[in-house]
Amino acid sequence: MADIMPRGVSWIRDRVTAFNPEKNEVVTEGGKQLIYNELIVAPGIQLNWDAVKGLPDAINKGGVCSNYGYDKVPYTWETIQSFQGGNAVFTFPATPIKCAGAPQKIMYMADDVFKRKSAEGVKAHVIYATATPGIFGIPVYAQPLREVVARRGIDARYQHTLREIR
C-alpha cells in the first residue's frame, strides 16, 4: 500500500471505532480523534467462515472448497480435477462478497473440466445455489448468464442460502 499512497497523504494504520458526523469526526481504535471536511467511507469485506455452521471445520477437506482464501484455492483446483462425479454444488451467499461473478466463474471452469471428463464416465450434476432472486443482479448481464446456465445444463436454484455443512 505504501507504494500507491499519494504524496501529501497521511496514512493512518488504525481501525475506526466511532463516527461523530455532527462533529465531522472519527475515532480510531487507538483513541485518536480525527476531524474531516469530507468523509468517504469504503469499508472492506471481511471473510467470515463462521457464518456457515460447520464450515470452519469442513473447509479444505472432503470436497469443501472456497476460492476466496488465497490459501484455499489450490485445494479447490485439486478437488475439481479429481472429481469423480455426482453433485457439484456452487454457492453465492446472502452477504456481500468481493466479486459477484467469482462463484459463477469457478463453476463454469469446473463444468468445463467435468464435461471433458465425461468421456471417462464422469457424470456431474452442477448446481448453482444463490441467495439472490436471479442469476446476477445487473439485468444486462443476467439475461446472457441465464442462457449460459441453460445451455450448459446447470441447475440454477435461486433464493437458496447455505446455512450448514455436515
Secondary structure as UniProt FT lines:
FT   HELIX           2..4
FT   TURN            7..8
FT   STRAND          16..20
FT   HELIX           21..23
FT   STRAND          25..28
FT   TURN            29..30
FT   STRAND          33..35
FT   HELIX           49..51
FT   HELIX           55..58
FT   TURN            59..60
FT   TURN            62..63
FT   TURN            70..72
FT   HELIX           73..82
FT   STRAND          86..92
FT   TURN            100..101
FT   HELIX           102..117
FT   HELIX           118..120
FT   STRAND          124..130
FT   HELIX           139..152
FT   STRAND          155..158
//
